[in-house]
Amino acid sequence: MLGLIERINRVADSNSSILIIGETGVGKEVFADYIHRLSNRGQNPMVKIGLSALPAELMESELFGFEKGSFTNADHSKKGMFEMAHTG
């Protein structure tokens, strides 16, 4: 467990987005909240997304966004989750 806490502290000190993976019920959200609070972005809102609930065909546009006209029925531009989470 001590090794995990050390890794979490290193991740919190970085300026990178993170992806936490694991089985249901292992505490991914608890670790995400802890990392966010420790980070220099902790005062900003955190953006969470449950990828398991997201259909594979929508994952790219949800994570990275899209521009108006980039595909059929794209009648507006939309920011992706990574862009929305830029400072959080």
Wavefront OBJ file of the C-alpha trace (Angstrom):
o trace
v 0.000 0.000 0.000
v 2.881 2.366 0.757
v 4.151 1.959 -2.820
v 0.730 2.936 -4.136
v 0.635 6.097 -2.007
v 4.114 7.053 -3.266
v 2.944 6.610 -6.871
v -0.175 8.671 -6.214
v 1.942 11.486 -4.772
v 4.185 11.432 -7.874
v 1.172 11.519 -10.203
v -0.369 14.400 -8.245
v 2.849 16.399 -8.695
v 2.763 15.986 -12.481
v 0.889 18.209 -14.909
v -0.647 15.319 -16.855
v -4.117 13.926 -17.347
v -4.526 10.459 -15.890
v -6.611 7.398 -16.650
v -7.398 5.118 -13.727
v -8.472 1.594 -14.622
v -9.649 -1.230 -12.402
v -12.462 -3.558 -11.533
v -15.788 -2.281 -10.239
v -15.663 -1.381 -6.560
v -11.887 -1.108 -6.093
v -11.932 2.622 -5.276
v -10.945 4.297 -8.543
v -13.033 7.372 -7.772
v -11.589 7.651 -4.255
v -8.059 7.650 -5.695
v -9.062 10.135 -8.410
v -10.471 12.542 -5.808
v -7.354 12.156 -3.639
v -4.988 12.790 -6.563
v -7.013 15.818 -7.631
v -6.982 17.339 -4.130
v -3.198 16.884 -3.882
v -2.509 18.356 -7.318
v -1.837 21.976 -8.218
v -5.207 21.859 -10.028
v -7.106 20.855 -6.898
v -8.906 24.194 -6.641
v -10.481 23.690 -10.097
v -13.410 21.393 -10.910
v -12.513 17.799 -11.740
v -14.032 16.176 -14.823
v -14.919 12.503 -14.355
v -16.135 10.125 -17.021
v -17.055 6.468 -16.691
v -15.707 4.935 -19.879
v -17.517 1.642 -19.312
v -20.845 3.449 -19.747
v -19.734 5.088 -23.004
v -20.448 3.282 -26.301
v -17.225 2.585 -28.228
v -18.452 4.493 -31.286
v -18.871 7.687 -29.202
v -15.666 7.447 -27.161
v -13.418 9.449 -29.506
v -15.838 12.356 -29.923
v -16.598 12.456 -26.178
v -12.933 12.444 -25.154
v -11.504 14.682 -27.892
v -14.548 16.651 -29.095
v -15.399 17.528 -32.671
v -15.871 20.449 -35.033
v -19.081 21.411 -36.780
v -19.408 19.484 -40.053
v -16.742 16.908 -39.198
v -19.252 14.070 -39.634
v -22.904 13.542 -40.549
v -25.237 15.358 -38.116
v -22.370 17.375 -36.558
v -24.359 20.622 -36.713
v -22.287 22.206 -33.911
v -18.814 21.998 -32.392
v -18.330 20.276 -29.052
v -15.409 20.385 -26.616
v -14.069 17.021 -25.547
v -13.622 15.880 -21.971
v -9.832 16.351 -22.160
v -10.244 19.989 -23.187
v -12.882 20.595 -20.507
v -10.565 19.082 -17.892
v -7.541 21.107 -19.001
v -7.154 23.008 -15.704
v -9.078 20.685 -13.412
l 1 2 3 4 5 6 7 8 9 10 11 12 13 14 15 16 17 18 19 20 21 22 23 24 25 26 27 28 29 30 31 32 33 34 35 36 37 38 39 40 41 42 43 44 45 46 47 48 49 50 51 52 53 54 55 56 57 58 59 60 61 62 63 64 65 66 67 68 69 70 71 72 73 74 75 76 77 78 79 80 81 82 83 84 85 86 87 88
